[in-house]
Amino acid sequence: MKRIRITVAYDGTDYCGWQIQPNGITVEEVLNRELSRLLGEKIRIIGASRTDSGVHALGNAAVFDTETRIPPERISYALNQRLPEDIVIVRSEEVPADWHPRYQSCVKTYEYHIFNADVPDPTRRRNTYFVSYPLNLEDMRRAAGYLTGTHDFVSFCNIRTSVEDTVRTIYDLEISRQEVYGAGSGRDGREITIRIRGNGFLYNMVRIIVGTLLRVGRGFYTPEQVKDILEAENRQAAGVTAPPQGLVLVGIEYLPPVRLDAL
């Protein structure tokens, strides 16, 4: 028996999220089904991040145990022949038998993409959130500064979460803009990217942060009010949850274990 880690990319538009559930097809369900058929044994994967319905990924991670004789690095090639076009295995590799994707020290990187223009672009509807009103990026960047560091992010967490510890660390929160051509209007649009790196994220945390920063950009909140929202420790104080289609899990960087003899 060996444990295989796969790095998974997918367009989440047509899936009810990562985790298996009774109301629709999920990424986990498809991977379990096709891995079981490929390897001729019952496979149940364990994922690192349970992305929501409509959320995308470039580098989610998962593991599974198998008796197969297929070389670990070749499993990705064989599996990609069976998967739908909106799911791709980026790589496959063997890891220690006790390696678990959710119990390792790591840095997760998410991006949220906003198409900011006068009219929507239908070619961007699956992976950006359309915003027609002007946004003050400088105010949004100032507000983002209050969120970096280690804080209790309960104000930016869906109330349905079951976790007890809501303290997380955000290492970087960057907001950039790229000029792009709009949708047949003869006008230029802008793609705004909010990139966030942290040691972990609460349920809907990134999308609530984005929804709050958008309210800053529109002038409903001042940048300084984001500090007050953080300190309020109350979900009702923050902005709305931004839609899922703009969010992508860019990658998960697993950190090497600390050697006790090096301390």
N, C-alpha and C positions, 0 to 999 in steps of 0.2 A: 504494500500500500504506500502511495506517495501523495503528497499534497502539491497541487498545482495552483499557482496564482496567475490570473488573467487580468489584463488591462483592457477595459471595454469602452468603446466610443459608441454613442447612439444619438439619433434624432428622436427626442421623446414625444413628438407631436401626437403620434397615433397610439401611445401607450398610457395606461393608467398608472404611471410611475414605475419604480423599480420593483417593489415588493409585491409578491403574489397576493391577490385579493379576489373576492368572488364576483366583482362587478365589471370586470374587463380584463383584456390581455395586458400583461406586464413584461418588462424586459427580463426579469428573473425567470418567469415562466417559460419564455422562449428559450433562454439559455439552458435551463434544466432539461427541457424536451429534446433539444438538438444535441446536447452533450450525451444524454442517455442513449440516443439513437446511434451516435457516432462511436461511442465506447462500448456499447452493448452491456451496460450495467446501469443501475439506478443512481443518478447523480443529483445531489442537492447542493447548490452553491451557497456560499455565505458572502454577502456583499459588504463593502466598506461604507457606502453612503446610499441611503434609501431615498433617492430623488423622487420628487412629487410628479404627478401627472403633468405632462407637457414640458418638463424640464429636460435639458439636454446634457450630454457629457462627452468630453474628449478623453478623459482619463480616470474613470471609475475603476475600482479594483474589486476582485472577488477571488475566493479560493474554493477548491473542491478536492475530495479524496478519490483516488482511482487506482485500479489494478492494471491499467492499460500498459502495453509495451511500447506504445507510440512515444517517441522522444518528446519531452515536455515542450521544447521550442517548436515542434512541428504541429502540435495540437491546434495552435491558432490558425495555421494555413488550412488544415483539414476542416475546422469548424466554420471558417468563413465561407467555404463552399456551400454550406447548408443554411446559413443565416439569411434573413431578409436584408435588403440593401440598407436599411436604416439602423442596423446593428453591425459593428465591426470589432473583432478582437485585434487589438493593436499588438499585443505580445502575449506569450505564455511562457512560464518558467517554473521550475521546481523550487519550493521553499521548505524550511523545516516543518516537521509534522505538527508542531504545536503553534505554528505561526497563524495569527488571527488578524484579519484586516481591520477590525474595530478596536482592538486592544493594543495597538502599537502607537508609539509617539510619532506624530506626523504633522505636516503642514498641508492644509487644504487651500486650494486656490479656486475661487469662483469669479466669473465675469457676468455682468448684466449689461445687455446691449439695448440701447434706445435709439430708434430712428426718429430724429427731430426735424420735421419739415412741415410745409403747409398742407400737403396731401400725403396719404399713405403710399407706400411702394409695395405692390402685391408680391413682388419677388422676395421681400424681406419679412413677410407676415409670419413665417414659421419660427424665426429665430431673433426677432427684435420686437420691442414694445413701441408702438407708434405714439408719439407725443407731438401735438401740433402747436402748443404754446411755447413762447420763448423761455429759456432756462438760464439763470445766472450761475454759471459754472464756478465763478470765484467764490460766491457765497456757499455753494455746495461743497467746495474743497475746504473752506474754513470750518463748515459744520462737520465734515468727515474727520477733521483733526481731533475733535472731542471724543470720537469713537475708537481711536487707536489706543492700544495698551490693554491692560487687564482690567475688566469691569464686570459687574453683574448686569447681564443683558436681558433681564426678565422683561423689561419694557419692549424689547424687540423679539419677543418669543410668542408664538401662537399659544393661546391659553389652554389648548388641548394637550400640550406636552405633558409627559409623565416624569420627566427628569427632575431630580431634586437639586442638583448643582447647576446653577445657571450662570456661573462665572466662566468667561472665555477670554482669550487673548487675541486681539487683532494686531498683526504685525504691520500690515500696510493696507491703506485704503486710498486708491488712486482714481482720479477721474480725468479721462482724456477725451479729445474730440477729433474726429476726422471728417473732412468735407467729402461728401459723396453726391452723386447726381440723383436728383429726385425722380419720381415716377411719372414721366411723360408730361410734366408740368412746365418744363423749360427752366425750372428753378433748382437751385442747389439745396441739398439737405445736409444733415449732419448725423453721423453715427457717434453717439456718446457711449463710452465704455466705462463702467464702474468695476474696477478690479479690486478684489479683497482677498487677503491672505490671513489665515488664522490657524490656531491649533485645534479648532473644532467649531461647529456652528449648531445652534439650537433650531428647533422646528420652525421653518419659515423665516429664520433670522435675517438672512441676506435679503430676501424680498421685502421684509418690513423696513430694513435699513434703507433700501432703495426707495420705497414709497415715502419714507420720511425725508430723504434728501431731495426728492422731487418737489415736495411741498416747500422746502427751503428754496429751491431753484425758482419756484413760481412766486415766492414772496409771502406765502402764508405763514412760514416760520422764519425767524431770524436764525443765523448760525448759532448764536448763543443759546437759543431755546433747546437745541439738541442736547446740550449739556444738562439742562433741566429735565428733559425727557428721560435721559439715562439715569439720573439720580432719583426720579420719581418712582422707579421700579413698579411701573403700572402700564400694562399693554395699552390701555385706553389713551394714554398720553401721546403715543407715537402715531405715525401716519398709517395709511392703509397698506395692505399687502400688495405689492406690485404683481402683475400677472406672470404666469410661469414661463411663457415662451421666450422671454428675453434672457433667461438664466441658463448658464452652462457651467458644469463642474469641469474646470480646465484640467486639474490634475491633483494627485495626492502624492506628496513627497514623504516617504517613510524615513525616519531618522534612525541611525544606528543605535543599538542599545548602549547604555552607559556602562563602561567597564569599571567595576568596583576597585580593581587594583590601580586604576588611573586617578582615583580621587585622593 
